Amino acid sequence: MNQQDLDLRTSMRIVRRRIKLFGGVTALGLLAGAALGVLTPPLASGTALVVVAGNPQTITNPSADPTTVDTSLATQVVIAGSAPVLEAALPDVSPPATSVQALESRITVAAVGTSDFLSITATGKTIGQANATANAVADSYVTYVTTSTDAAVHVVAKVVEPAAASAGPKVPEHIALYAVLGALAGAIIGFILCLALGRGDRRLVQRDDIANSIAVPVLASLPVQHPADPSAWARLLEEYEPDAVHAYGLSRLLQQLDVSGYVSGGGTRPNAPSVTVVSLASDPGALALGPQLAAFAAGHGIPTALVVGPQQDSNVTAALRTACAAGMQLSTGRGKALRLLTTEDVELSQVRAALTVVVMVIDSREPRIPEGPRTSATMLGVSAGRATAEQLARAATAAADDGRDIDGILVANPDPGDQTTGRIPRLTPMQGRMAPTRVNGLATETRR
């Protein structure tokens, strides 16, 4: 993928190929959100209700001049949150506020609908602190407006519902909410990060892209295992059994390699087919393609030899080579023998098997085919999303320099969302000879 246009399917494929990065960023967001929830515990709140005169159905002040009483709730909201009211409430708030500004940040004053009520809400670390602060401000407001001699301020007000005890916030729910929000933020960041990295990633994922890079068809694609030590390789070779879909693909591959002569004739034959599976050192997953092919063939009654050939990077095949050197012959799950060899053990011409699979690993930066046994076919093994077109082209060029043609590609761990096949259509040979034209020098067909 090289700066390709992104649609939903392509975006999901990019994220799926980087699921560890996406999951890691999401998990980091979840932990960060939970930590923030712990560091910022939920604040309790308490609300006191104050009624302001002006409605005939509420308390009145008979001595007040109705024409001078300001009953605008908007004005009273401003007054209730003003500096004089808050400053007078400072001695009674809990915990003690250091300044009017600090208290102001903990207080919210609002009109209750179209009625003559004001709600004074305060926050605190506990329910008791919140209620005490709300009541202190409410009492300070009532005292301030009822004792004021300023006609623009003076009203009759009364606390009709002091802030009382109520259920406090639930800390686990608060932390869980922050964790969920953190995970959501992490998922969004991870998604964007995966797209940013994936859009510029030149490694090939789809089978068609892999095949078109060197104009060689994909013959089979299958999930592979990643043995890390000789015993794990031995288990793979003894127990490997693909599912029905991939078993069918491997059976078709064996037919293309022409091992049907053994199956129908009941024994080996001269010039038995052999195949070299070449993979890149930077693509360890593709190393298992050859061994799994050999194990599958042996498990289906085909005498098979798995040979570890000469390598450019011997470290990649060290565990497999050790397994082959330790177990010269393994019994597969169906009781058929699989011979394990290295090129140091025997010459390929001396191997008696219906199918010989040679494993070879080359460097991805400066590929070179080491001198080794010649086989009747050469295949390039590559994992989806692990190699670029340039790397595959260099590998194919190295094979051509050694006098080998890449006859097909084996894809390891194909992308589940890949709907392509990697089949290269055959070109129909043109009839007649090609001769240059006089006008533009381009070739035109001249028929005999």
N, C-alpha and C positions, 0 to 999 in steps of 0.2 A: 504494500500500500504506500503510495507516494503522493501525498497531498491530494488524495481523492475526495470527491464530494461525499458528504456524510448523509446517509439516510438512517432510519431507525434500525433496520437490519444490520447495516454496516456498523453502526455505533454499538449495538449490543454485541456484535462479534468482537469488536475491539476490546470492549470491557471484559468479555468472557475470556479472551486471551490473557488479560491482565487481572484476573480475578483475585490474585493474592494482593496486588497493590490496592485494588478497590476495597477488598475486605479489610486490609490493614488500615487504610485511611478512615473507613467507616468505624472500625473498632476504636481507633484513636479518638474520633469525634465523640463516640459514646462515653469513653473514659473521661475525656475532658468535660463533657456535659455533666456527668455524675460528680466529678470533682468540684465543678462550679456550684452545683447544687448543695454540696456539703459545706463549701466555704461561704456561701450566701444563704443561710437558713431562711425559711419563710418567716415573714413578719406577721404577727397577730395584729388585728385591728379592732377598734371599738368605736361606736358611733353614739353620740348624744344628740337628741332632738330638742330644738328650741322653737317655741311659738312666738311670733311677733304680732303685736296688736295691729288692727286695721280691718279685720273681718268682723262683722257684727256678731258672728257666732263664736268668736274667740274672746279672750279676755280683753277688756278695754280699760282705758285710763280716763275716768270721767273728768278729771281736772285738766287734762291736756286739751289744747286747742286743736280741733281736727284739721284746721287749715294749715297748721304749722308742723303736724306730725308727718314725717317722711316714712311711709310704709312700703316703699319700693324694696322688694326682696333683693334686687340686684345690688342696691346700695348697701343693704345689711350684710350681704355676702362679703363685700369689700371691707366693711367695717370689722366683721368678725375675724377676718384674717389680717387685720392691720397691725402695725408695730405696737401701738399702745395696748391693745388687747393681749397680744402675745407676751409683751414684756411684763404685764401684770400677772400672767399665768405662770411665768418661769419658776417661781418658788414651789409650785405645787405639781409640776409635771414629773413624770417618772419614766425613765431615769432622768436626772436633772439635765436640762439643756444648757449648754455653755453660752448660747447667744440666741437672739431673736431669729436669726437666719437659720440656725440649726433646728429650732422648733418649727419654723415655717416649713421646712422640708418634710416634717412628719405630720403635717396638718392638711386636711382637705375640707373646704367649706363649700356647700352647694345648697341651692334651693330645692325643695322637695315638690316637684310638679308645679301646679298653679296654686297650691295652698300657701298658708302663711307660716310654713315650717322651714327651718334651716337644719341641715344635718352637718354636724361637726365630727369628722372622722379622724382618728389618730392611729398611728402605727407604733408598734413596739415589739421587743423581742419576746415578750410574754403577753398574755391576755390582760393580766393585772396592770402592766405598764401602759398598754394601749388604752384601757378604760380610764385609768387615772389621768392620763394626758388629755383625752377627749373631754372629760368632766371639768378639768382645770380650765381649759380654754372656754368651754361653754359657760361656766360660772363667771369667768373674767369678762366675757362678752356681755352677759346679762347685767352685771354690775356696771360696766362701762356705759351702756346705752341708757340704762334707767336712771343713772345718777348724773348724766351729762346735762349741762345747762344750755348746750348748743341746740337750737331748735332743729337744725338739719340732721342731728345725730340722735336726739332723744326719741325713744320709743319705749313702749311697755313690752318687755320680753320676759319669758319664763322658761326654765328647763322643765319640759314635760316628760321626758324619758331619758334619764341618765344612762350612760354607757354601763352595761352590766356584764356579768360573766357569760361567756358563750364558748362554743367548741372552738378550739384553736386549730391552726393549720396542721395537716398531717405531714410530718417530715419525710416518711418513705415515699409518699405520692409526689412530694415536691422534688425529691432527688430523681425519682423515676421519670418525671416530666422533663427535667433538664437533661437526663440521659438520652431520652428519645429525641429531643430536639438536637442534641449534640450528634447523635447517630445520623439523623436526617441531614444535618449540615455536612457531616463527614462524607456521607454518601454522595451528596451533590458535588463536593470538592473532589472526591475520588473519581466520580464520573467524568468531570471536566478534565482532570489530570490524565486519566486514561485516554481520552479522546485527543488531548494535546500531544501526548507521546505517540499514540497509535497512528495518528494521521500522517506523521512524518516518518513512520517506520517503513523501511524498504524491504523488510523480510516478507517473503511470500507465504500466504496462508491458503488460498484457494488452489485446488488441484489444477484448474485451467491455467492459472498464472504460473504455477510450477512447471507444467508441461510446456507452455509457450516460451518459457525462458530459454530453453535449449532445443525446442521443437522435437521433443521426445515424449511419447504418450506415457501416462500413468497406468501401470499394469495392475497394481493392487494397492490398497490402502487399508491399514489396520492399526488398532491400538497396540502399543508395545509396553513391555515391562522394563524396569530399570534396575536390574540386579547390581548390587554394590560390592559383592565379594564372590569368591569361587563357589561357595556352597549355595548361594542364591542362584548363580548361573546353572549349577547342576540341577537344582529344583525346577528351574524354568525348562530346561531341556528334557527332563523326565516327565513333567506334569503338564506341559503346555497343551491347552485345548481351547481353540477360539470358539466364539459363538457361531451360530448357524450362518449368519450373514458373511462374516469374515472367513469362515471355513469355505464357503462357496467361492469367494474371491481367490483364496489360495489354491483351491482345486482348479479353477480356470487358469491360474498362473502355471501350475504343474502341467496342464495340457499344452500350454504354449511352449513350455520347455521340452515337450515331447518325451515325457516319461511313461506314456501309455504303452510303449513297447514292453516294458517290464511287467506292467500290470496284466496285460493280455497274454504275454508269453510265459510268465511265471518264473523268470530269471533275468539276470543281467544280460546285456548285449554289448557288442563292440561299439566303441565311440559313444558311450553313455553320456547324456547331457551333463554339463557342469556350468556353474554360474558364479561369477564374482560379484559380490555386493559391496560397492564402494560407498563409504560415507565420510562425512567431514569430522575432523577432530573437535570442532566447536559444536557439534550436534550429537551429544552422547546418546540421546534417545534412539537415533537411527541405527546404532550399533546392534540392537536386538533384532532388527529385521531379518538378517541372514540366519541367525540361530533359530528364530521362531519358524522360518520357512523350513529349515532342516528338520526341526522337531516335528512339525506338522506332517511332512512327507514320511518320516520314519514311523510316526504313529498311524499312518494309513497303509502300512505294509510295503513301503518302498525302501529298500536298503540304501541308506543315506550316509554320507560322510560330511562332517563339518570340519573345515580346515581353517585355521587362523593363519593367514598369509603374512608376508612381510608388511611392516607398517612404517609410515612416516613418524607417527607418534605412538610409541609402544606403551606409554603410560595409559592410554585410553583402553587398550585391550588387555592390560596386565591381568585383571581378574579373570577374564574369559580364557586367556591363554593358560593360566594356572589350572582352571577347571578342566580344560581339554587335556593338559598334560597329566593331571591326576586321574581322570577317568577315561581311559582309552576307549571304553565301550559302555554305553548306558542303555538300560532297558526303558523304553518309553511307556507311556500309560497303557498302550495296547500290546505291550510285550514284544515290540519290534526293536531291533538293535539300531542304535545310532552311534557310529564311530566318531570319535573326537580326535582330531589330529592337528598338528602344527606342521609348517613347512620344514621345520628342523627334523621332524620324525620320519617323513617319507616323501618321496617324489610324487607329484600328482599323477603321473603316468602309471604308478604302481598301485594306486587306489582302486579297489574293486568295489564299485557301488553303482546302483542304478542312477543316483543323483549325487553330485558333489557340489557343496556350497562353500565357497571361499569368502572369508570376511577380510576386508581391507579398509584401513582408515588412512586418509590423507589430510594434509594441512589445508585449512580453508584459505589462508592468505597466499601461500606459495605452494599450491598443490603439485605433487609429482607422484606418478605411479611407480612404486618401488619394483625392482626386478623380482619377478615371481612367476608362479605357474600361470599358464595360459588356459583359459576356459572357453567353452563354446559360446558363452553369452556374458555380457557385462551389464549390470544394473546399478543405478545410482539411488542410494537410500537417503531420504531427507525427511525431517520432521516438519510438519506444518508450522509456519511462523518462526523458523529457526535459521533460514538461509536466505540471502538475497539473490537476485537474478545474476549479479556479477559473480558471486561465489560459485553458483552452479555452472555458469559459463566457463569459469576458470577450471573447474573440475572436469567438465566435458572436454576442454582443450587439452588438459593434461592426459586424459585417456586417449585422445586422438594422437597426441605426440608419441604415445607408447604403442600406437598401432591398434588401439581398441576403439570400437564404436559402442556408445551407450545405447543398448537395445531397449531399455525401458526404465521407468522410475517407480520406486516403491515409496509410498508416503506413510510415515509413522504419525500416529496420533492425529488423524484428520480432524479438522474443525467440525463440531457437530452441526453448525449452521451452514456448512459448505454444500451447496446443491450442485456444484459442477462435478464433472467426471474426469477431466484431464485427458480425454481422448482427442488425439490429433487426427483430423480428417486426412485421408490419403489424397494426394494430388493425382489427378488423371493425367497420364503421360500424353503430351501433344504429339500429333502425327506429323511427320515431315521434318525437314531441316529448317533451321533458323538462319536467315541471311540479313545483313544490314540494309536499310533503305538509303536512298540517295538524299532524301529530304532532311531527316533528322538523326540518322544514324541508329535509330531504334530497330530492334529486330522484328521482322515480319515473317510469317510462315510461308514457305514455298513448298507446295505439295508436288510430289512426284506423279 
